[in-house]
Amino acid sequence: MQSKPFHLTRWRLAGYYTGVMALILSLCGYTVYRLIVHVQWVNMEREMESVTTSLQETVEPALKQPGHLEPAISQLLPGVCLTSASCPAHSPRSENKQIRVEQKILSQIYEGNYCMRLLDQTNRPLALSQFFAKEQPPCTQEQFWQSLKDSGGDHYYKVSRILYTPERLPWGTMQVARSLDDIDLYLFSVQWILLAMVLLALVLTSIASWWLAGLAMQPVRESYQQMQQFTADAAHELRTPLASLRAIVQAALKAGELSQRETQETLQAVDRQSYRLSQLVQSLLFLCQLDQKVLPTQERPCQMNALISEIVEDFQALALAAEVKLTADLRVNDTLYVMGNEEQLYRLLSNLVINAIQYTPHNGQVTLILERTQRHALIQVRDAGIGIAPQDQAQIFKRFYRVDRERSRHKGGTGLGLAIAAAIAQSHQGRLQVQSELNRGSIFILKLPLKSVLG
């Protein structure tokens, strides 16, 4: 079950993801819409230019005198009417073979709902041609040509051209207006399509955001759970020696006067528990410093051959006391160097050796083996101890984890030795592994990168 802070944080992350994607998708949708509007507008302007040019080339040859409309104009333009006469409701497609307007242009005119009118040099309307297939066009209204908007609210686009007689004398002006209703309808459809796509994308994004937020929170949740477990384990480990100390002190207080022997035993017990507390606190502090990488860096080439020999010599007395044979097996002809902190590497190997000696039965053997590969130094710590069950092998490097808690506590272990060893190995870009069989012993394998090999 997820805790409330993590649940709220996941919602918050999912909301941030969705909000950012909503902004990005909205900007993308708006950009696409503006591009479509621009393309439609450019195409419409080109169409208007083509239609207006064709109409101008059709009308100008029939203009003989400035401001005078020749009768032949009615044969050149479909549905043309003089402003003094009443215009029909709409102009059907003309089949007059004398019309010189290209069929493609006529098709555009009939499909686009165009209006055209001719004005003299004083801007007085002389003729009107309207190409509407259905409703009564607004072309006859002067207010329409000023506002370019009909009574239904539809907008129009207008282009004006100056007309000339064959003698290149200014005749007047031709105005052509095109309805934007079809473009508005198309853009309206595009708006709804883009809106639907953005909304669908946001729904999918919100679902993906919730899933991704869960993935992003997983390492944090695991770290938090590990921290909680670590805190609980540390509190448990600290409670035991503190309870022992308190019990010893209370027993001494209740006893009243103590003999010299009893005082000595009491102080020895207090010293043992104090030492255990001190070791536990030092180990916890060391692990925290490793995690935060605040330990002083004193890296230098460390000679592994000498280090292993030193450890075997230093822990020979401990092995003899446990009736265990401790030996070194240097399977290399060269001196191996690794780059690191010699004190920390000593602590790493000593933890492994102490652990091996403690779990090896009497008359058993613990061996330190030094080998090498092309790029790494391999150090093995082999024992003939009780072994580790397969289900425990993946857990033994966790802090405060003990395979046999009663045995470890009896021997004074804190459950941090292997965790410290693994952390030191990792800080030296190395790796610590274990191979073990129950009742047949264990092999801890330390792999460290070589700095150089000197003869």
N, C-alpha and C positions, 0 to 999 in steps of 0.2 A: 504493500500500500504506500502510495506516494505521500510525503509530508506536504502540508499546506504551503510552505514557502517555495518548494520546488514546483508545485502545481501552479502557483501564481506566477512564478518566473517563466514557466513554460508558456502560459497564456500570454505573458508580456512579450516574450520573444516571438511567438507566433504572430501577435499583433504587429510588432515592428516589421517582421518580414512581409506580412500582408500589406501593411501601409506603404512600405517602400515599393513593393511590386505594383500596388495600385497607382502610385505616382508615376512609376516608369511606364506602365501600360497605358495610363491616361495620356502621358506625353507622346508615346508612340502612336496611340490612336488619333490624337489630335494632329500629329504631324502627317500621318497617312491621309487624314481627312483634308487637311490643307493642300496636300499634294494633288489629291483628286479634284478639289475645287479649282486649283490652278490649271490642271490639265483640261478640265471642262471649260473653263473660261478662255483658255488659249484656243481650244478647238472652236468654240463659239465665235471668237473674234476672227479666226481664219475663215469660218463659214460666212460670217457677215461681210468680210472683205471680198470673198469670192462672189457672193450674191450681189453685193453693191457694185462691184466692178462689171459684172456681166450685165446688170440692169443699165448701168451708165453707158456701156458700149452699145446697148440696144437702143436706148432712147436718144442719145446725142445726134445720130445721123438724121433724125426726123425733126430736129429743132432748127428752123430756118431763121426766125427773127427773135431777138431777145424779148422775153416776156410774152410771146405769142405761142399758143399751143396748136399745133397742126392736127387736122383730122386723122392723119395717118398714125397718130400715137395710139389710137384705140385698136389698131391692128397689130401693133407691136407688143402691147402689154395685155395680159389676160385680166379681164374684169376691171379695166380702167374706167373711171367715170369722172365727169367734170364736177367741180364743187357746186355749180349752179343746179345740177340735176341730182335726183335722188339715187343713192347707191344701193345695189342689192344687198341682201343679208349676207350672202357669201358668194364667192366666185368659184364655180366648178372648174375642174381641170379642162383647159382649152385644147381642142384638137386642130386649131388653125395652123395650117402648114406654113403660113407666112411669118409666124412667130419665130424670131431668130434667137430667142433665149435658149440656151442649151437645156436638153431634157433633164440633165443632172441637177442643174440649178433650179429648174421648175419643181423637180421632186423635193428639193430642200425647202423651197418656198412653201409648197403645199403642206409639207409635214411640220414646218416650223412655226406656222401662224405668223405671217409677216404682214406689215402695213407699209405702204409706200405713198408718198405724196410729193407733188412738184410745186414749187413756189417760185414766183418771179423775183426780180431783184429787190422788190420792196417787201419781201416775205409774205406776199399775199398768196394763199393757196389757190392753185389753178386746177389741179387734177388729183385724183386719189385712186389707188389700186390696192385692194385688200385681198389677202389670200388666206381665208379662214374656211375650214371645212364644215364647221358646226355652227356655233353660236354667233349672234350678231356681234361683229367686231366693234371696238370703240374708236376706230380710226377717224371717224368723222368729227369727233369732239376735239376742239382746240385745247381743252384742258388736259386731254390725254397726252398730247405732244409736248406739253410743258412739264407734266409730272411723271410721264412714262409709267402710269399706273392706272389700271382700269377700275371699274366700279366693284369688281370682285376681289380686288386686292392683288391681282397678278402684276408682276413687274415686267418691264420691257427694256430692251437695250437698243439705242438709236445710233445710227451712223449718218452723217451729212456729207454730201458731195456737191461741189460747184459744177454746174453743167455749162458747156460751151457749144456755140454753133459751129458748123463746119469751118467758118472763117475765124474760129478761135475768139469769138466775142462772148463775154459772159452772158449767159441766158438766164440763169437763176440757180435754184438749189433743189437737190433731190434729197429727201429724208427717208430712210428705211428703218423701221422698228421691228424688232423680233421679240416674240413672247419668250420669257424665261421659265414658263410654267413646267415644261418638260425637264429642264435642268434642275429646277427646284425639287421636282418630284423624285428625280434620280438621286440628288444629294440627300433628300430626306430618307430615302431607302438606305443609302450608304450610312447615314448617321445611326439608324436603328441596327443595321448589321454590325457596325463597329461597336456599338454599345452592347449588343448581345454577346459579341466575341470577348469584349473586355470583362463583362460580368461573369461569363463562363470561365475565362482565364483566372479571375479573382477567386472564384469558388474553388477551382483546382489548386490555385496558389495557396489559399488558406488551409486546404487539407494537407498539401505538401509542407506548408510552414509548420503546422502542428507536428507532423512526423519528424521534420528536420530539427525542430526545437527539442523534441524528445531525444533525438540522437545527440544533439549538442549538449543536453543536460546530463546525458548518461555518464560521461567521465567525471563531471562535477558531483553527481549523486554518488558515484562509487568512491570518490575521494572523501566525500562527507561521511559516508558510511564507514570507510576505513578509519577516518579520524575519530568517529564516535567509538568504534571498536577499540582503537588504540587507547583512547582516553579511559574507556572502561577497564581495559586490561591493565593499563598503568596504575589506575586507582586500586585495582585488585592486588597487584603486586606490591604496591606501597603499603596497603592496609595490613598485609600479613606481618612484616617486620615491625611496623608501628604498634600493632596489637601485641606482638611479643614483647616489645620494649615496655609498653604500658603494664602488661601483666607482671613482668619482672620487677618493675618499680613498685607496683601496688603490693606485690608479695613481700618485697623488702620493707615497705612501710608498715605493713601489718605485723611483720615479725618482730618489730621493735629493735632491740639490740641484736646485732649480728656478730658472730665470731669472725675471727680473721679469715678463716677458711671459707665461711659462707659469703663474706664480703668479696673475697677473691673470685669465687664462682659467679657471684652476681655481676661483678664488673666484667668478667670474661664473657658472660652471656650478652650483656649490653654492648660490649665491643663487637661481638660477632654480628649482632643485628644492625649495629651502626655501620659496620663495614659493608654488610649486604645492602643497606640503604644507599650508602655512598657509591657502591658499584652500580647499582640500578640507576641512580641519578646521573652519574657520569656517562653511562651507556645511552640513556635517553638524550642527554645533551649532545653527545657525539653524533647520534643519529639525526637530530635536528640540524646540527651544523652541516652534516653531509647533504641533507635534503635541501637546505638553503644555500649550499655552496659558499659558506662563510669561513671555512677552515683556512688557515694561512697556507698559501701555496708554496711548497718547498720542493718542487719536483726537480729531480736530477736522475742521472742514470743509476739504477740500482742493480747490483750484481746478484742474480738469483742463486747462483751456486753457493756463494758465501752466506747468503741469507738463510737458505735451507740448512746448511751445516750449523749455523748459529742456533737455529730453533731446535734442532735435534739435541744440541749440547745443552741448551738452557732448560729443556723439559725432560732431560734424562732422569733427573731425580724424581719428578712427578711420575714418570713411567715406572721407575723401579718401585716406588711406594705402592703403585697399583698393580705390581707384578706383571707388567706389560713390557714387551720388548719394543723399543723405539729405534728405527734405523732410517738411513738415507740411502737412496739409490739414484745416483747422478748418471743418467744415460746419455750424456753429451760429452763430446771431446773439447768443446769450446766453452768460453765463459759467456753466459747469456746476460744481457742487460735489458731492462725495461725502464721506460721513463715514468717516474712516479715519486710518491712520498714513501720513503723506506720505512718510516715509523708506522704508517698505516698498513703497508704490505706485511710488516711483521705482525701487526695485530690481527690481520686477516688470517694468516697461516697459523698463528698461535691459537686462535679460536677454533680452527678446524682440528688442530692437533689435540687440544684439551678435550674437545667434544669426542674425538675418536678414542682417546685414552679412557674417558669416563664410561664409554659404552662397550669397551672391549673387555671380555672376561679375563680372569687370571690366566697367566701363561700364554695369552694371546700376543699378537704382533701388530704394530702400527708402522707403516712404511711411507716415507715421503719420496716420491719419484719425480725427477726433473727430466723432461724431454723437450723436444723442439720440433716445430714444423718450419716451413719456409719463412713464415712471417710472425709466428707466435711462439711463446714459451708455454709449455704445458706442465703444470704441477699437479700431481695426484697425491691425495692423502687416503691411503688404504688402511682399513681396519678389519678385524675379524670379529666384529661385535654382533649385536642382536639383529642388526638390519632394520630397514624401514619399509613398512608396507607400501604398496603402490599408491594407495589413496592418500597417503601422508606425504609422499615425495614432492608433490606440487605445493604443499603447504608449509614445509619446514623452514622456508626462507622468510615467512611472514613473522612479524613482530609478536613476541609472547607466545608463539605457537610451540607446543611441546607434544611430542609423540607419547611420552609417558610422564605425566605431570608429577606424580608422586616420586618417581625416581629422580627427576630433575630437581625438584625442590629439596629432596634429601641430600643431593650432591651440591646444592647451593646455586643452581643455575637460575638465570633470570629470564630465559627464553628470548634473549636478544643477540646471542653470539652469532648465530647463522645469519640473522637479519643484518647485523653489522658487517659480516664478511661479504654478503651479497652486495651491500651498498658500496663498500670500498672497491670491490671488483668493478662495479658499474662506473664509479667515478674515475677509474683508470682505463676506461674503454675496454674492459674485459668482461668475462662471463664466468659464472660459477654454476656448475651443474652437479647432479648427484646420480649415481647408479647404485642400486642396492637390491639385495634379496634377503628375505627374512631368514634369520639364523645363519646367514652366510657372509655377513659383513656389508660394508658400504665403501664406495669410492667417490670422493669429492674431487672434481676436476676443475681446476682453475686455468683459464685461458687468457693470457695477457699479450698484447702486441709487443714485439721486439723492437728495441731502438737500434741496436747494432750487435754484431757478433765479432768479438775481438779474439785473436789467437793468442 
